[in-house]
């Protein structure tokens, strides 16, 4: 599922910065979510609060619960992404 809602596939997959690079966001796992390319383009570097759908974001994060593979811990990813979301909302980024 996409961070902004809807299903993803390999043809539409895009990596979105929660806090845009143009606003100081890092290119690190904690600042990345997956969405489709149209959603990513639509948001641009506008504030996350103007685009986030909390239900869709929750569904997105739920799919990583308990996932553990080499180099990735889904539960830590969820916590880190939630921290980035809170920072983006608080700072208006």
N, C-alpha and C positions, 0 to 999 in steps of 0.2 A: 504494500500500500504506500501511496505517496504521503509525504508529510502534510500536504495541503488537501488531501482527499483523492480518492480514486485509485484504481489499480495502475501499476507500472508494468512496463515491458522493456525489453532491451532496446527497442526502437525509440522510445520516448524518455528513457532514463536520463536524469541530469542531477548533478551534485549542487546543492544549494548551501550557501553560507548563511547561518542563522544571523550572525552579525556580519554584514557585508564587508568585504575587504576594503572597499572605499571608505568605510567608517571605522577602520582599525581592526576588523575581524581577522582572526588567524586562520590559516589553512591547516587546521588540525582536526582530528577526528571529533573532538567535542563540539566543534562549530559546523559540522557537516550533517546534512540530512539529505534524503533522496526525494526528488519530486520529478514531475515531467518537465521537459524543456519549456513548454508554453507557460507553465506556472512560474518557473524560474524567471523567464523573460518578463512576464507580467509584473512580478514583484520588483524586479530590478534591484535598486538599493533603497527602496522605500521602507519605512518602519515596519517591523514584523507585526506589531499590534494591529496594523491595518489589513493584514492578510491572514493571520492565524485563525484557524477553525479548531477550537480546543478539542472537539470530538474527533476530528480527523487526526490531529496531532497525537491524541491518546491512542488511537487505533494504530497509527504508525509505530509509536514506541512499544506498544504491547507485543508486536511481532518479534521484538528482540529479547523479550523476557526469557531468561534462562539459557540463552544461546551462548555457547562457549566453544570457540575454535581457536586454533593457535593464533595468537596475536590479537584476539578479540574477545571481550567479555561483554555480553549484551546488557547485563544489569548495570555495569559501570557506564556503558555507553548511554543508557537511559538516564542515569543520574547526571552525567556530564552534560547531556543535551538539555535536560531540564534546567540546569544551572545556566547554560548559555541563553536559553529562552528567557529566564527570569532577568538576566542581565540586559538582554535586548529590550525587553518590555520596560524595565526601570530606566534605562538610558535613552529610550526613544529611537533605538537603532534598528 
